Amino acid sequence: MEEYSNFCGNGKRMHDGKSKVRKQSLLEQEEETELGEECGVFGMYDMDGADVASTIYYGLFSLQHRGQESCGIAVSRTDGPKRNASTCKGMGLVNEVFDAESLEKMHGDIGVGHVRYSTAGASTAENIQPLVLNYIKGTLLVAHNGNLVNALDLRNDLEMNGAIFQTTIDSEVIAYLIARERLNVGTAEDAVKNAMKRLVGAYSLVVASPRKLIGARDPQGFKPLCIGKRDHAYILASETCALDTIGAEFVRDVEPGEIVTITPEGIHSDLSMAVDKKARCIFEYIYFARADSYIDGVCVQNSRITAGKILAQTHPVDADVVVGVPESGNFAAMGFALESGIPYGVAFVKNSYVGRTFIKPKQSARESSVMVKLNVLKEAVNGKRVVMVDDSIVRGTTSARIVKMLKDAGAAEVHVRISSPPFKYPCYFGTDVPSSDQLVAYSHSVDEIAEMIGADSLGYLELERLSELIGGDDGYCHACFSGEYSVDPPKEDIRGEYDR
């Protein structure tokens, strides 16, 4: 395993772990921003031999919404020695970590990139991906989006057999398994398949071996992954918006349980790991993915508009204007307006320089991160009955502040509509949904939550109508709403101690 002491760009260390939630009422807790994203992966192999680092940079830039804590790029040359990887990674946003000079120094026609949000555990420099393993067969470059539920057991087993870990992420467990399996099989893709047989949970992988680019998706398809092509180069990416950014054409999605191997001879597919039961993360369509992306053939924008239409049907209200909380609430608000006939309006100005996550400085004056990110257009809401559409309520703190902002701006009434069902159960597959005792909907009724956040009424999307967001297909995961896990959760909740 490479040492993580040499970083390009901003290599400063962050906090050593997620702060523990104080035992106090939900609305008295320290300001909680929005849900943590998953991660974004991007891989590229240029068959003409051109350097790919700059293109990977732009691909990561378009996936920035999936993770803003850290990012990295690793590349190598397929026509060079087997250990020739060049790596650049650091804490911060893509445009903070990389510059033209650092990218120009990275020579390689194959490579992988990663943007990261830690769902639990340490947000530190050593946990930045991609991971680079130098071993007897050459070099493996590995980027991972997801969370394993058996990561600790696998890690303990590897450690008992001599593995020495440099990070606290389960991506390193995956990388070690692939490297070890490669010693026993003839190809890197077979090593990936054998490793997958031991993995339980959610993962989309992009792996660059010395001569191949490999993509893999867990058998139930929790996390998205797609294939693109530009001239004589192939791309693997978490979302299609990354393909659009670099001018690549969409080829197809990687199927759940599929391993794709990209070489100069083309794309080879192995579906031997596929299973009948699918469990795509429904929150990709509600919140995570960019609105211009297509996930498994479904337009994310249309999913959110559909959610808004359903809310207007099931939770109608007399109002003067419908507004969305940026960004993911906007299209749901449009859907509500279209279905209800209530005019759609813009009530919030968003600070474009603040991402979905916000690092609050330690200071005596606690400015609200919500107010830093959003400001209300008073003329849009003053004296009006407002329908405010948002994607979710976690603890309720953020919603309470936004409702207060609207009423302080003169809104006569604020009716909150949520384009997802109530969060009641934790997620173990890569989404930062905390334990049930930290979820306001777990222990409070809808009317109680409405009172807590100061709303005149509150309505959620019904669980039984979730499938309409993806065209009626029932192959999705809704465990954070229903508690029905398609994969058994870990016996012990180790999130916060062991990270992806």
C-alpha positions as CSV (number, residue, x, y, z in Angstrom):
1,M,0.0,0.0,0.0
2,E,1.3,3.4,-0.9
3,E,2.1,5.9,1.8
4,Y,-0.3,8.9,2.0
5,S,2.3,11.5,3.1
6,N,2.8,13.1,-0.3
7,F,-0.2,15.0,-1.4
8,C,-0.8,17.4,-4.3
9,G,-2.8,20.4,-3.4
10,N,-4.5,21.0,0.0
11,G,-3.3,18.1,2.2
12,K,-4.3,19.6,5.6
13,R,-5.9,17.2,8.1
14,M,-9.5,17.5,9.1
15,H,-11.3,16.3,12.3
16,D,-10.5,12.7,13.3
17,G,-14.1,11.5,13.4
18,K,-17.7,12.5,13.3
19,S,-18.7,14.5,16.4
20,K,-21.1,12.6,18.8
21,V,-24.6,14.0,19.0
22,R,-25.4,15.5,22.3
23,K,-28.3,14.0,24.2
24,Q,-30.8,16.7,24.0
25,S,-34.0,17.5,22.2
26,L,-33.8,17.2,18.4
27,L,-34.3,20.9,17.7
28,E,-31.8,21.9,20.4
29,Q,-29.0,20.1,18.7
30,E,-26.2,21.8,16.9
31,E,-27.3,22.8,13.4
32,E,-27.5,19.8,11.2
33,T,-27.2,20.6,7.5
34,E,-28.5,18.2,4.8
35,L,-27.9,14.5,4.3
36,G,-24.4,13.5,3.5
37,E,-23.9,12.4,-0.1
38,E,-22.4,9.2,-1.2
39,C,-19.3,9.4,-3.3
40,G,-18.6,9.7,-7.0
41,V,-16.3,7.6,-9.1
42,F,-14.9,8.1,-12.6
43,G,-12.5,6.1,-14.7
44,M,-11.1,6.5,-18.2
45,Y,-9.0,4.5,-20.7
46,D,-7.8,6.3,-23.8
47,M,-6.9,3.7,-26.5
48,D,-4.9,6.4,-28.5
49,G,-2.5,6.7,-25.5
50,A,-3.5,10.3,-24.7
51,D,-3.2,11.5,-21.1
52,V,-6.5,11.3,-19.2
53,A,-5.9,13.3,-16.0
54,S,-7.4,16.5,-17.2
55,T,-10.5,14.8,-18.5
56,I,-10.9,12.9,-15.2
57,Y,-10.7,16.3,-13.5
58,Y,-13.7,17.6,-15.4
59,G,-15.6,14.4,-14.8
60,L,-15.0,14.8,-11.1
61,F,-16.0,18.4,-11.3
62,S,-19.4,17.4,-12.6
63,L,-19.7,14.8,-9.8
64,Q,-18.8,17.3,-7.1
65,H,-22.3,17.2,-5.6
66,R,-21.7,13.6,-4.6
67,G,-18.8,14.5,-2.2
68,Q,-17.0,17.6,-1.1
69,E,-14.7,16.5,1.6
70,S,-11.8,15.2,-0.5
71,C,-10.9,14.1,-4.0
72,G,-8.2,12.4,-5.9
73,I,-6.9,11.2,-9.3
74,A,-4.5,8.3,-10.1
75,V,-3.3,7.5,-13.6
76,S,-0.7,5.2,-15.2
77,R,0.5,4.2,-18.7
78,T,-0.6,1.0,-20.2
79,D,2.5,0.9,-22.4
80,G,4.9,1.5,-19.6
81,P,6.2,-0.6,-16.7
82,K,3.6,-2.1,-14.5
83,R,4.3,0.2,-11.5
84,N,4.2,3.7,-12.9
85,A,1.2,5.3,-11.2
86,S,1.0,9.0,-10.7
87,T,-1.3,10.3,-7.9
88,C,-2.7,13.6,-6.8
89,K,-5.2,13.9,-4.0
90,G,-6.2,16.2,-1.2
91,M,-8.8,17.5,1.2
92,G,-11.3,19.9,-0.3
93,L,-13.2,20.6,-3.5
94,V,-11.9,19.5,-7.0
95,N,-11.0,23.0,-8.0
96,E,-9.1,23.5,-4.8
97,V,-7.0,20.3,-4.9
98,F,-6.0,20.4,-8.6
99,D,-4.5,23.0,-10.8
100,A,-3.2,23.1,-14.4
101,E,0.4,22.4,-13.2
102,S,-0.5,19.4,-11.1
103,L,-2.6,17.9,-13.9
104,E,0.1,18.4,-16.6
105,K,2.5,16.4,-14.5
106,M,0.2,13.4,-14.4
107,H,1.0,11.2,-17.5
108,G,-1.2,8.2,-18.1
109,D,-3.7,6.9,-20.6
110,I,-5.7,5.0,-18.0
111,G,-6.8,6.3,-14.6
112,V,-9.5,6.6,-12.0
113,G,-10.9,9.5,-9.9
114,H,-13.0,9.9,-6.8
115,V,-14.9,12.6,-4.9
116,R,-15.7,11.7,-1.3
117,Y,-18.1,12.3,1.5
118,S,-17.5,10.2,4.5
119,T,-20.8,8.7,5.8
120,A,-19.1,7.8,9.0
121,G,-15.7,7.8,10.7
122,A,-12.6,9.8,9.9
123,S,-12.5,12.5,7.3
124,T,-8.7,12.6,7.1
125,A,-6.1,12.8,4.4
126,E,-5.1,9.1,4.6
127,N,-8.7,8.0,3.7
128,I,-8.7,9.9,0.4
129,Q,-9.3,7.8,-2.7
130,P,-8.3,6.5,-5.2
131,L,-6.3,3.8,-3.5
132,V,-3.1,2.7,-5.2
133,L,-1.7,-0.8,-4.4
134,N,1.7,-1.9,-5.7
135,Y,1.9,-5.6,-5.6
136,I,3.6,-8.5,-7.4
137,K,1.3,-8.3,-10.4
138,G,1.8,-4.5,-10.9
139,T,-0.4,-1.7,-9.7
140,L,-4.1,-1.5,-8.9
141,L,-5.9,1.9,-8.9
142,V,-9.2,1.5,-7.0
143,A,-12.2,3.9,-6.4
144,H,-15.3,2.8,-4.6
145,N,-18.8,4.3,-4.0
146,G,-20.8,2.5,-1.3
147,N,-20.6,0.8,2.1
148,L,-20.0,-2.8,3.1
149,V,-22.0,-4.3,6.0
150,N,-19.3,-7.0,6.5
151,A,-16.3,-4.7,6.3
152,L,-15.2,-5.3,9.8
153,D,-15.2,-9.1,9.5
154,L,-13.3,-9.0,6.3
155,R,-10.8,-6.5,7.7
156,N,-10.2,-8.7,10.8
157,D,-9.7,-11.8,8.6
158,L,-7.2,-10.0,6.4
159,E,-5.3,-8.6,9.4
160,M,-5.1,-12.1,10.9
161,N,-3.4,-13.2,7.7
162,G,-0.8,-10.4,7.7
163,A,-2.5,-7.4,6.0
164,I,-1.4,-4.0,7.2
165,F,-4.0,-1.3,6.7
166,Q,-3.1,2.3,6.0
167,T,-6.7,3.7,6.2
168,T,-10.0,3.2,8.0
169,I,-12.1,2.8,4.9
170,D,-13.7,-0.4,3.6
171,S,-12.5,0.5,0.1
172,E,-9.0,-0.7,1.2
173,V,-10.6,-4.0,2.3
174,I,-11.9,-4.3,-1.3
175,A,-8.6,-3.4,-2.8
176,Y,-6.7,-6.0,-0.7
177,L,-9.2,-8.7,-1.6
178,I,-8.8,-8.0,-5.3
179,A,-5.0,-8.0,-5.0
180,R,-4.9,-11.3,-3.1
181,E,-7.3,-13.0,-5.5
182,R,-5.2,-11.8,-8.4
183,L,-2.5,-14.1,-7.2
184,N,-4.8,-17.1,-7.6
185,V,-6.5,-16.4,-11.0
186,G,-5.4,-15.5,-14.5
187,T,-7.0,-12.1,-14.9
188,A,-7.8,-8.9,-13.0
189,E,-11.5,-9.2,-13.8
190,D,-11.6,-12.7,-12.3
191,A,-9.9,-11.3,-9.2
192,V,-12.6,-8.7,-9.0
193,K,-15.3,-11.4,-9.3
194,N,-13.8,-13.6,-6.6
195,A,-13.5,-10.6,-4.3
196,M,-17.2,-9.8,-5.0
197,K,-18.1,-13.2,-3.7
198,R,-17.0,-12.1,-0.2
199,L,-18.5,-8.6,-0.3
200,V,-21.9,-7.9,1.3
201,G,-23.4,-4.5,0.9
202,A,-23.3,-1.7,-1.6
203,Y,-20.5,-0.9,-4.0
204,S,-19.8,0.5,-7.4
205,L,-16.1,0.0,-8.3
206,V,-13.8,1.4,-10.8
207,V,-10.5,-0.5,-11.0
208,A,-7.5,0.2,-13.3
209,S,-5.1,-2.7,-13.6
210,P,-1.8,-2.2,-15.6
211,R,-3.6,-2.9,-18.9
212,K,-7.4,-2.9,-18.2
213,L,-10.2,-0.6,-16.9
214,I,-12.7,-2.6,-14.9
215,G,-16.1,-1.6,-13.5
216,A,-18.2,-3.6,-11.1
217,R,-21.6,-3.1,-9.5
218,D,-22.9,-5.0,-6.5
219,P,-25.5,-7.7,-7.3
220,Q,-28.4,-5.6,-6.1
221,G,-27.3,-2.4,-7.8
222,F,-27.5,-0.1,-4.8
223,K,-25.1,2.4,-6.4
224,P,-25.2,3.6,-10.0
225,L,-22.5,3.2,-12.6
226,C,-22.6,3.9,-16.4
227,I,-20.4,3.5,-19.4
228,G,-19.5,6.2,-21.9
229,K,-17.4,6.6,-25.0
230,R,-15.5,9.5,-26.6
231,D,-13.6,8.9,-29.8
232,H,-11.3,6.0,-28.9
233,A,-11.7,6.4,-25.1
234,Y,-14.0,4.6,-22.7
235,I,-15.3,6.1,-19.5
236,L,-16.9,4.7,-16.4
237,A,-18.8,7.2,-14.2
238,S,-21.3,7.3,-11.3
239,E,-23.7,9.5,-13.3
240,T,-24.4,10.4,-17.0
241,C,-23.9,14.1,-16.2
242,A,-20.2,13.4,-16.1
243,L,-20.3,12.0,-19.6
244,D,-22.1,15.1,-20.8
245,T,-19.5,17.4,-19.3
246,I,-16.6,15.8,-21.2
247,G,-18.5,15.4,-24.5
248,A,-18.8,11.6,-24.3
249,E,-21.7,9.6,-25.5
250,F,-23.7,7.4,-23.1
251,V,-23.2,3.7,-24.0
252,R,-25.3,2.0,-21.3
253,D,-25.6,1.4,-17.6
254,V,-23.5,-1.2,-15.8
255,E,-26.1,-3.8,-14.7
256,P,-26.4,-4.8,-11.1
257,G,-24.0,-7.7,-10.5
258,E,-22.1,-7.0,-13.7
259,I,-18.3,-6.8,-14.2
260,V,-17.3,-4.9,-17.3
261,T,-13.7,-5.1,-18.6
262,I,-12.5,-2.5,-21.0
263,T,-9.5,-3.2,-23.2
264,P,-8.4,-2.2,-26.8
265,E,-10.4,-5.2,-28.0
266,G,-13.7,-3.6,-26.6
267,I,-16.0,-4.2,-23.6
268,H,-16.3,-7.7,-22.1
269,S,-19.3,-8.3,-19.8
270,D,-19.6,-10.9,-17.0
271,L,-23.1,-11.2,-15.4
272,S,-22.4,-14.3,-13.4
273,M,-22.7,-12.4,-10.1
274,A,-26.2,-11.0,-11.0
275,V,-29.2,-11.9,-8.8
276,D,-32.9,-11.5,-9.4
277,K,-33.6,-9.2,-6.5
278,K,-32.6,-5.5,-7.2
279,A,-32.2,-2.8,-4.6
280,R,-31.3,0.5,-6.3
281,C,-31.1,3.4,-3.9
282,I,-34.3,5.4,-4.3
283,F,-32.7,8.4,-2.8
284,E,-30.5,8.8,-5.9
285,Y,-33.7,10.0,-7.7
286,I,-35.0,12.1,-4.8
287,Y,-31.8,13.8,-3.8
288,F,-28.3,12.5,-4.6
289,A,-28.1,12.5,-8.4
290,R,-27.9,15.7,-10.4
291,A,-31.2,16.5,-12.1
292,D,-29.8,16.2,-15.6
293,S,-28.6,12.6,-15.0
294,Y,-30.2,9.4,-16.0
295,I,-29.9,6.5,-13.5
296,D,-30.7,3.1,-14.9
297,G,-32.6,4.6,-17.7
298,V,-34.7,6.9,-15.6
299,C,-34.5,10.7,-15.9
300,V,-33.8,12.2,-12.4
301,Q,-35.6,15.4,-13.2
302,N,-38.8,13.6,-14.2
303,S,-38.6,11.5,-11.0
304,R,-38.6,14.7,-8.9
305,I,-41.4,16.3,-10.9
306,T,-43.5,13.1,-10.5
307,A,-42.9,13.3,-6.7
308,G,-44.2,16.8,-6.6
309,K,-47.3,15.9,-8.6
310,I,-48.0,13.0,-6.2
311,L,-47.7,15.4,-3.2
312,A,-50.2,17.8,-4.9
313,Q,-52.6,14.9,-5.3
314,T,-52.3,13.4,-1.8
315,H,-51.6,16.6,0.3
316,P,-53.5,19.5,-1.5
317,V,-53.6,22.9,0.1
318,D,-55.0,26.3,-0.7
319,A,-52.0,28.6,-1.3
320,D,-50.7,31.4,-3.4
321,V,-47.2,30.2,-4.5
322,V,-45.2,27.0,-4.6
323,V,-41.5,27.2,-3.9
324,G,-38.7,24.7,-3.8
325,V,-35.7,24.5,-1.4
326,P,-32.6,24.4,-3.7
327,E,-31.5,22.3,-5.4
328,S,-33.4,19.0,-5.3
329,G,-36.6,20.6,-4.0
330,N,-37.0,22.8,-7.1
331,F,-38.2,20.2,-9.6
332,A,-40.5,18.6,-7.0
333,A,-42.0,22.1,-6.5
334,M,-42.5,22.4,-10.2
335,G,-44.4,19.2,-10.2
336,F,-46.6,20.3,-7.3
337,A,-47.4,23.6,-9.2
338,L,-48.2,21.8,-12.4
339,E,-50.6,19.4,-10.7
340,S,-52.2,21.9,-8.4
341,G,-52.4,24.9,-10.6
342,I,-50.8,27.1,-8.0
343,P,-48.1,29.3,-9.5
344,Y,-44.5,28.2,-9.1
345,G,-42.2,30.8,-7.7
346,V,-38.6,31.3,-6.7
347,A,-38.2,32.3,-3.0
348,F,-34.6,31.4,-2.3
349,V,-31.3,32.8,-3.6
350,K,-28.6,30.2,-3.1
351,N,-24.9,31.1,-2.4
352,S,-23.2,29.3,-5.3
353,Y,-20.0,29.0,-3.4
354,V,-21.3,26.9,-0.6
355,G,-21.7,23.2,-1.3
356,R,-24.2,20.8,0.0
357,T,-22.0,20.2,3.1
358,F,-20.9,23.1,5.1
359,I,-17.9,23.2,7.5
360,K,-18.9,25.4,10.4
361,P,-16.0,27.4,11.9
362,K,-15.5,27.2,15.7
363,Q,-16.6,30.6,16.8
364,S,-18.5,32.2,19.6
365,A,-21.1,33.6,17.2
366,R,-22.9,30.7,15.7
367,E,-24.1,31.9,12.3
368,S,-26.7,29.5,10.8
369,S,-25.2,27.6,7.9
370,V,-28.7,27.6,6.4
371,M,-28.7,31.4,6.3
372,V,-25.2,31.4,4.8
373,K,-26.4,29.1,2.0
374,L,-29.9,30.5,1.4
375,N,-31.5,33.9,1.5
376,V,-35.2,34.6,1.0
377,L,-36.6,36.9,-1.7
378,K,-39.1,38.8,0.5
379,E,-41.2,40.1,-2.4
380,A,-41.8,36.5,-3.5
381,V,-43.5,35.5,-0.2
382,N,-44.6,38.6,1.7
383,G,-48.2,38.2,2.6
384,K,-48.6,35.0,0.7
385,R,-49.6,31.4,1.6
386,V,-46.5,29.4,0.6
387,V,-46.1,25.8,-0.2
388,M,-42.5,24.9,0.6
389,V,-41.2,21.7,-1.1
390,D,-38.1,20.0,0.2
391,D,-36.6,16.5,-0.3
392,S,-36.4,15.3,3.3
393,I,-36.5,16.0,7.0
394,V,-33.8,14.4,9.1
395,R,-33.6,15.9,12.5
396,G,-35.8,18.8,11.7
397,T,-33.4,21.6,12.6
398,T,-32.8,22.8,9.0
399,S,-36.5,22.7,8.1
400,A,-37.3,24.7,11.2
401,R,-34.9,27.4,10.2
402,I,-36.1,27.6,6.7
403,V,-39.7,27.9,7.7
404,K,-38.7,30.6,10.1
405,M,-36.9,32.4,7.4
406,L,-40.0,32.4,5.2
407,K,-42.2,33.7,8.0
408,D,-39.7,36.3,9.0
409,A,-39.9,37.5,5.3
410,G,-43.6,37.9,5.7
411,A,-45.1,34.6,4.5
412,A,-48.7,34.4,5.9
413,E,-48.6,30.6,6.0
414,V,-46.0,28.0,5.2
415,H,-47.1,24.5,4.2
416,V,-44.3,22.1,4.0
417,R,-44.3,19.2,1.5
418,I,-41.6,16.5,1.5
419,S,-40.8,14.6,-1.7
420,S,-39.8,11.5,0.3
421,P,-41.4,9.4,3.0
422,P,-40.4,10.0,6.6
423,F,-36.9,8.8,7.6
424,K,-37.3,6.3,10.4
425,Y,-34.4,3.9,10.0
426,P,-30.6,4.2,9.5
427,C,-28.9,3.4,6.2
428,Y,-25.9,1.0,6.1
429,F,-25.2,1.3,2.4
430,G,-23.5,4.6,2.0
431,T,-26.1,7.3,2.8
432,D,-25.6,9.4,5.9
433,V,-29.0,8.6,7.5
434,P,-28.2,8.4,11.3
435,S,-29.6,6.0,13.9
436,S,-33.3,6.0,14.6
437,D,-33.1,7.9,17.8
438,Q,-31.7,10.9,15.9
439,L,-34.5,10.8,13.3
440,V,-37.4,13.1,14.2
441,A,-39.9,11.0,12.3
442,Y,-39.1,7.9,14.3
443,S,-40.5,9.2,17.5
444,H,-42.9,11.9,16.4
445,S,-46.1,12.1,14.4
446,V,-46.5,14.2,11.3
447,D,-48.5,16.8,13.3
448,E,-45.9,16.9,16.0
449,I,-43.1,17.5,13.5
450,A,-45.2,20.2,11.8
451,E,-45.5,22.0,15.2
452,M,-41.8,21.5,15.9
453,I,-40.6,23.1,12.6
454,G,-43.3,25.8,12.7
455,A,-45.2,24.7,9.6
456,D,-48.9,25.3,9.2
457,S,-49.2,21.9,7.7
458,L,-46.9,19.0,6.7
459,G,-47.2,16.3,4.1
460,Y,-44.8,13.5,3.1
461,L,-44.7,11.3,0.0
462,E,-46.4,8.0,0.7
463,L,-44.2,5.0,0.9
464,E,-46.5,2.9,-1.4
465,R,-46.1,5.5,-4.2
466,L,-42.3,5.6,-4.3
467,S,-42.2,3.2,-7.2
468,E,-43.9,5.8,-9.4
469,L,-40.7,7.9,-9.3
470,I,-39.0,5.2,-11.3
471,G,-41.8,4.1,-13.6
472,G,-43.4,1.5,-11.3
473,D,-40.3,-0.7,-11.0
474,D,-40.2,-2.2,-7.5
475,G,-36.5,-3.0,-7.7
476,Y,-35.3,-0.3,-5.3
477,C,-34.1,0.0,-1.7
478,H,-36.5,1.9,0.7
479,A,-35.0,0.6,4.0
480,C,-34.4,4.1,5.5
481,F,-38.2,4.7,5.2
482,S,-39.6,1.2,5.9
483,G,-36.9,-0.7,7.9
484,E,-37.1,-3.5,5.3
485,Y,-33.5,-4.2,4.4
486,S,-32.7,-6.2,1.3
487,V,-29.3,-7.1,2.9
488,D,-29.2,-7.9,6.6
489,P,-27.7,-4.9,8.4
490,P,-24.6,-5.4,10.6
491,K,-25.2,-6.9,14.1
492,E,-23.4,-3.9,15.5
493,D,-23.7,-0.3,14.2
494,I,-20.1,0.6,13.7
495,R,-20.7,3.7,11.6
496,G,-18.6,6.4,13.1
497,E,-15.8,4.0,14.0
498,Y,-15.3,2.4,10.6
499,D,-15.7,4.2,7.4
500,R,-16.1,3.7,3.7
